[in-house]
């Protein structure tokens, strides 16, 4: 459902509102769905690597994970013409992931962290690696256990708290969306309420992850 319907419902809405977004994409998924790949390219969406395939990197040995990272990059270079600036593992990284990303090179940031409201720098054997945290809290996975209106209130409350705190200190909020979840019509209604609410704020910058990473590297360099 996500690739046949959900993606296109989200795509139409974000294009209509002219809102930037980051696509967490598995490389093979883009290989196998050229129409979606073309839509991503035509829209100029940011792409963050979600790996070569949808597998658990935390279960991989170091050699296999190194190979998976290389395969992902090679695939993206063929489908979207570039290596993505970011990396995010499915369900968490292995103990080697960040080091292997730095070893491979070319990644501006990774999002394999859930531990902050702001980006931060991590030292990887003397090399600074930017971490742009993700969130499983402000995430449409919650729609599996709560109705859309409640979810919208939940997300909007988080947004309001961070905007209020933002008068005194910066904060970043990630809203994780899955085409197969929020792309369903009833759940999508909750997303519309969230987007309408965010649109009323004059104190929030809606940005892709690569824009956040570029800003952080420029304003708060390692």
ZANUKOL-42322 format. One record per residue (C-alpha): x, y, z; residue in one letter; residue number from 1. Coordinates in pm, whole numbers. Layout:
BEGIN
{x X y Y z Z code A pos NUM}
...
This chain:
BEGIN
{x 0 y 0 z 0 code X pos 1}
{x 279 y 241 z 87 code X pos 2}
{x 440 y 235 z -255 code X pos 3}
{x 118 y 208 z -458 code X pos 4}
{x -88 y 471 z -275 code X pos 5}
{x 64 y 610 z 44 code X pos 6}
{x 373 y 768 z -109 code X pos 7}
{x 171 y 950 z -370 code X pos 8}
{x -79 y 1085 z -115 code X pos 9}
{x 208 y 1227 z 93 code X pos 10}
{x 392 y 1350 z -214 code X pos 11}
{x 90 y 1543 z -345 code X pos 12}
{x 30 y 1710 z -9 code X pos 13}
{x 390 y 1812 z 53 code X pos 14}
{x 419 y 1946 z -301 code X pos 15}
{x 93 y 2140 z -264 code X pos 16}
{x 215 y 2298 z 59 code X pos 17}
{x 572 y 2338 z -74 code X pos 18}
{x 715 y 2174 z 238 code X pos 19}
{x 1064 y 2018 z 222 code X pos 20}
{x 1115 y 1667 z 348 code X pos 21}
{x 1376 y 1397 z 377 code X pos 22}
{x 1310 y 1054 z 231 code X pos 23}
{x 1464 y 768 z 431 code X pos 24}
{x 1510 y 526 z 143 code X pos 25}
{x 1646 y 175 z 112 code X pos 26}
{x 1860 y 164 z -198 code X pos 27}
{x 1701 y -147 z -350 code X pos 28}
{x 1354 y 0 z -298 code X pos 29}
{x 1443 y 292 z -526 code X pos 30}
{x 1593 y 54 z -781 code X pos 31}
{x 1265 y -137 z -794 code X pos 32}
{x 1031 y 162 z -812 code X pos 33}
{x 1150 y 401 z -1085 code X pos 34}
{x 831 y 616 z -1079 code X pos 35}
{x 883 y 700 z -712 code X pos 36}
{x 1254 y 757 z -768 code X pos 37}
{x 1171 y 999 z -1048 code X pos 38}
{x 916 y 1180 z -831 code X pos 39}
{x 1177 y 1219 z -555 code X pos 40}
{x 1428 y 1361 z -800 code X pos 41}
{x 1179 y 1592 z -971 code X pos 42}
{x 1065 y 1727 z -633 code X pos 43}
{x 1422 y 1779 z -515 code X pos 44}
{x 1363 y 1587 z -192 code X pos 45}
{x 1656 y 1519 z 35 code X pos 46}
{x 1743 y 1148 z 48 code X pos 47}
{x 1891 y 981 z 355 code X pos 48}
{x 2021 y 627 z 313 code X pos 49}
{x 1816 y 370 z 501 code X pos 50}
{x 2065 y 105 z 397 code X pos 51}
{x 2100 y -119 z 94 code X pos 52}
{x 1811 y -339 z 203 code X pos 53}
{x 1567 y -320 z 493 code X pos 54}
{x 1774 y -529 z 734 code X pos 55}
{x 1889 y -498 z 1095 code X pos 56}
{x 2242 y -361 z 1087 code X pos 57}
{x 2288 y -435 z 1455 code X pos 58}
{x 2285 y -806 z 1367 code X pos 59}
{x 2562 y -780 z 1103 code X pos 60}
{x 2928 y -864 z 1152 code X pos 61}
{x 3173 y -586 z 1067 code X pos 62}
{x 3274 y -718 z 725 code X pos 63}
{x 2915 y -770 z 610 code X pos 64}
{x 2809 y -428 z 733 code X pos 65}
{x 3099 y -261 z 553 code X pos 66}
{x 2985 y -434 z 234 code X pos 67}
{x 2623 y -328 z 287 code X pos 68}
{x 2723 y 37 z 322 code X pos 69}
{x 2927 y 21 z 1 code X pos 70}
{x 2645 y -152 z -187 code X pos 71}
{x 2397 y 112 z -73 code X pos 72}
{x 2616 y 399 z -190 code X pos 73}
{x 2681 y 235 z -527 code X pos 74}
{x 2308 y 180 z -578 code X pos 75}
{x 2214 y 539 z -487 code X pos 76}
{x 2476 y 673 z -724 code X pos 77}
{x 2300 y 484 z -1003 code X pos 78}
{x 1941 y 575 z -909 code X pos 79}
{x 1965 y 932 z -780 code X pos 80}
{x 2308 y 1023 z -915 code X pos 81}
{x 2476 y 1087 z -581 code X pos 82}
{x 2565 y 950 z -243 code X pos 83}
{x 2310 y 1058 z 17 code X pos 84}
{x 2438 y 1305 z 274 code X pos 85}
{x 2294 y 1107 z 564 code X pos 86}
{x 2256 y 755 z 696 code X pos 87}
{x 1994 y 596 z 922 code X pos 88}
{x 1981 y 226 z 1013 code X pos 89}
{x 1662 y 32 z 1052 code X pos 90}
{x 1594 y -24 z 1423 code X pos 91}
{x 1929 y 102 z 1539 code X pos 92}
{x 2296 y 66 z 1440 code X pos 93}
{x 2555 y -193 z 1531 code X pos 94}
{x 2851 y -106 z 1752 code X pos 95}
{x 3049 y -58 z 1429 code X pos 96}
{x 2809 y 146 z 1215 code X pos 97}
{x 2927 y 500 z 1286 code X pos 98}
{x 3293 y 406 z 1253 code X pos 99}
{x 3224 y 226 z 924 code X pos 100}
{x 3035 y 528 z 789 code X pos 101}
{x 3334 y 751 z 868 code X pos 102}
{x 3566 y 492 z 717 code X pos 103}
{x 3362 y 483 z 396 code X pos 104}
{x 3349 y 862 z 379 code X pos 105}
{x 3109 y 1101 z 211 code X pos 106}
{x 2837 y 1104 z 477 code X pos 107}
{x 2778 y 1447 z 626 code X pos 108}
{x 2577 y 1305 z 916 code X pos 109}
{x 2404 y 1001 z 1057 code X pos 110}
{x 2074 y 985 z 1243 code X pos 111}
{x 2137 y 671 z 1445 code X pos 112}
{x 2056 y 836 z 1776 code X pos 113}
{x 1745 y 918 z 1977 code X pos 114}
{x 1912 y 1100 z 2263 code X pos 115}
{x 1878 y 1475 z 2205 code X pos 116}
{x 1666 y 1761 z 2073 code X pos 117}
{x 1965 y 1901 z 1883 code X pos 118}
{x 2239 y 1780 z 1651 code X pos 119}
{x 2579 y 1718 z 1809 code X pos 120}
{x 2929 y 1607 z 1715 code X pos 121}
{x 3062 y 1261 z 1796 code X pos 122}
{x 3434 y 1181 z 1799 code X pos 123}
{x 3509 y 872 z 1593 code X pos 124}
{x 3875 y 784 z 1642 code X pos 125}
{x 3969 y 1150 z 1610 code X pos 126}
{x 3728 y 1231 z 1325 code X pos 127}
{x 3422 y 1445 z 1409 code X pos 128}
{x 3095 y 1293 z 1289 code X pos 129}
{x 2776 y 1497 z 1295 code X pos 130}
{x 2475 y 1327 z 1452 code X pos 131}
{x 2127 y 1456 z 1367 code X pos 132}
{x 1904 y 1266 z 1611 code X pos 133}
{x 1580 y 1100 z 1507 code X pos 134}
{x 1268 y 1030 z 1714 code X pos 135}
{x 1050 y 726 z 1766 code X pos 136}
{x 821 y 939 z 1984 code X pos 137}
{x 703 y 1205 z 1738 code X pos 138}
{x 653 y 931 z 1483 code X pos 139}
{x 354 y 795 z 1296 code X pos 140}
{x 422 y 449 z 1442 code X pos 141}
{x 211 y 582 z 1731 code X pos 142}
{x -82 y 572 z 1488 code X pos 143}
{x -79 y 195 z 1531 code X pos 144}
{x -196 y 244 z 1890 code X pos 145}
{x -386 y 575 z 1891 code X pos 146}
{x -652 y 737 z 1670 code X pos 147}
{x -551 y 1014 z 1426 code X pos 148}
{x -702 y 1303 z 1622 code X pos 149}
{x -523 y 1194 z 1939 code X pos 150}
{x -200 y 1149 z 1744 code X pos 151}
{x -232 y 1497 z 1596 code X pos 152}
{x -279 y 1645 z 1944 code X pos 153}
{x 21 y 1444 z 2063 code X pos 154}
{x 247 y 1576 z 1785 code X pos 155}
{x 113 y 1930 z 1811 code X pos 156}
{x 172 y 1936 z 2187 code X pos 157}
{x 536 y 1838 z 2132 code X pos 158}
{x 569 y 2109 z 1870 code X pos 159}
{x 420 y 2373 z 2099 code X pos 160}
{x 650 y 2282 z 2387 code X pos 161}
{x 958 y 2307 z 2168 code X pos 162}
{x 846 y 2634 z 2010 code X pos 163}
{x 791 y 2779 z 2356 code X pos 164}
{x 1131 y 2656 z 2474 code X pos 165}
{x 1276 y 2796 z 2155 code X pos 166}
{x 1232 y 3146 z 2291 code X pos 167}
{x 1526 y 3065 z 2520 code X pos 168}
{x 1717 y 2778 z 2358 code X pos 169}
{x 1711 y 2608 z 2017 code X pos 170}
{x 1549 y 2272 z 1957 code X pos 171}
{x 1489 y 2035 z 1667 code X pos 172}
{x 1185 y 1817 z 1614 code X pos 173}
{x 1172 y 1516 z 1380 code X pos 174}
{x 834 y 1388 z 1265 code X pos 175}
{x 877 y 1037 z 1129 code X pos 176}
{x 628 y 929 z 863 code X pos 177}
{x 580 y 597 z 685 code X pos 178}
{x 390 y 575 z 358 code X pos 179}
{x 226 y 249 z 461 code X pos 180}
{x 105 y 396 z 793 code X pos 181}
{x 16 y 765 z 769 code X pos 182}
{x -54 y 718 z 399 code X pos 183}
{x -380 y 545 z 491 code X pos 184}
{x -669 y 796 z 446 code X pos 185}
{x -798 y 794 z 805 code X pos 186}
{x -449 y 833 z 950 code X pos 187}
{x -361 y 1093 z 688 code X pos 188}
{x -633 y 1315 z 831 code X pos 189}
{x -424 y 1337 z 1148 code X pos 190}
{x -121 y 1450 z 950 code X pos 191}
{x -325 y 1725 z 785 code X pos 192}
{x -411 y 1859 z 1131 code X pos 193}
{x -42 y 1856 z 1222 code X pos 194}
{x 62 y 2038 z 905 code X pos 195}
{x -215 y 2296 z 951 code X pos 196}
{x -101 y 2359 z 1308 code X pos 197}
{x 267 y 2395 z 1219 code X pos 198}
{x 174 y 2638 z 942 code X pos 199}
{x 35 y 2881 z 1201 code X pos 200}
{x 375 y 2924 z 1369 code X pos 201}
{x 609 y 3206 z 1277 code X pos 202}
{x 882 y 3066 z 1500 code X pos 203}
{x 962 y 2736 z 1329 code X pos 204}
{x 1193 y 2657 z 1040 code X pos 205}
{x 1071 y 2356 z 840 code X pos 206}
{x 1382 y 2198 z 692 code X pos 207}
{x 1516 y 1879 z 543 code X pos 208}
{x 1774 y 1689 z 742 code X pos 209}
{x 2056 y 1788 z 509 code X pos 210}
{x 1962 y 2154 z 554 code X pos 211}
{x 1981 y 2107 z 931 code X pos 212}
{x 2316 y 1931 z 897 code X pos 213}
{x 2456 y 2205 z 673 code X pos 214}
{x 2335 y 2474 z 911 code X pos 215}
{x 2483 y 2301 z 1213 code X pos 216}
{x 2819 y 2239 z 1047 code X pos 217}
{x 2838 y 2605 z 947 code X pos 218}
{x 2714 y 2769 z 1267 code X pos 219}
{x 2837 y 2512 z 1520 code X pos 220}
{x 3141 y 2346 z 1360 code X pos 221}
{x 3319 y 2065 z 1536 code X pos 222}
